């Protein structure tokens, strides 16, 4: 599927204000902590597994865009809104993954173009890189947390996480990916 067709087939994105986007993602991260905590409690195995998976997924879907926003704001970059919808660079993934990533509810933080253009290259690079770094960090910590607590299925989650995060880092280095954008910002310095 060509990238232009891919963009046409992607569901439209829902727009959220900065306040609403931060609130929803903050609640998601808080719920992720609650589910991970529930997964290590002496519950029935299905409850532990559901808690582990739910907590992991909540971190996966909420930390990326939040980190872009937080690091960007610290670097003086302003944002106009959030949107929720398919990945903005799904074309960097293999065909089956591409179709999935075009439809998942990813948050995107939208910068004010004038603010982004006038920001220091280092601030831009840090803002672009913060998303994937936070996703890798928080998801890996979640997987390690449940693994160390011996939650049933945690070894599988840990192995999956390593493979998933390595492949995500590779995808983010491709054109349109956050790490590629960060490298371009550094080169412009």
Phi, psi and omega in degrees: 000130180288159182293330178290320176293321179302317180293325179291324183279343182290137178298149180294154183268142175273136183263137176232146174294164177302315180300311182296318179297316178295321180296311181298315180291323176296318176297319178299317178294319177298316177295325176301318177297317180298314180295321178294321177297316178299326183292338181262359178281158180286074178252179174293151184306315180301323179294318179297316182293316179297317178298318180297311182292316180298316179298316179299311181295323178297319175295319181300316185275346186247341187276329187300300184292325178300320179292320175305313183296309184298310181291322177299314179298319177297331178270006177088010179270134178260157183235149182262323182188174170251159168223158180232129180171196181297162180301141180282347177226049180296337182296345179277358179257160176298161188312309183294316178295323180302313181296322178292313184291338176288344187243348182287154184277070178277141173276147173227130176266125183259122181278155169285121188300322179294319179296316180296316181296329182268355181288153176297145179305322179295319179297318178298313182299316179296319179296314180296317183286338185298326184299303183292324179298317180292322179297312179299314183296305184293320179293322178292320176296321178297315180295319178294323180300310182287330177295313180295333179273002179058040175291135178304131181089357183293328178297319178296317179297319180297315178296314177303315182300316181299312180297314182296315183290323176296316179293326177294317178299319178296314180298324182287346177274348180282164181308130181092345179282159183298320180289327175294320178294320179296318179296320178296321179296318179295318180295334181282352182287000000 
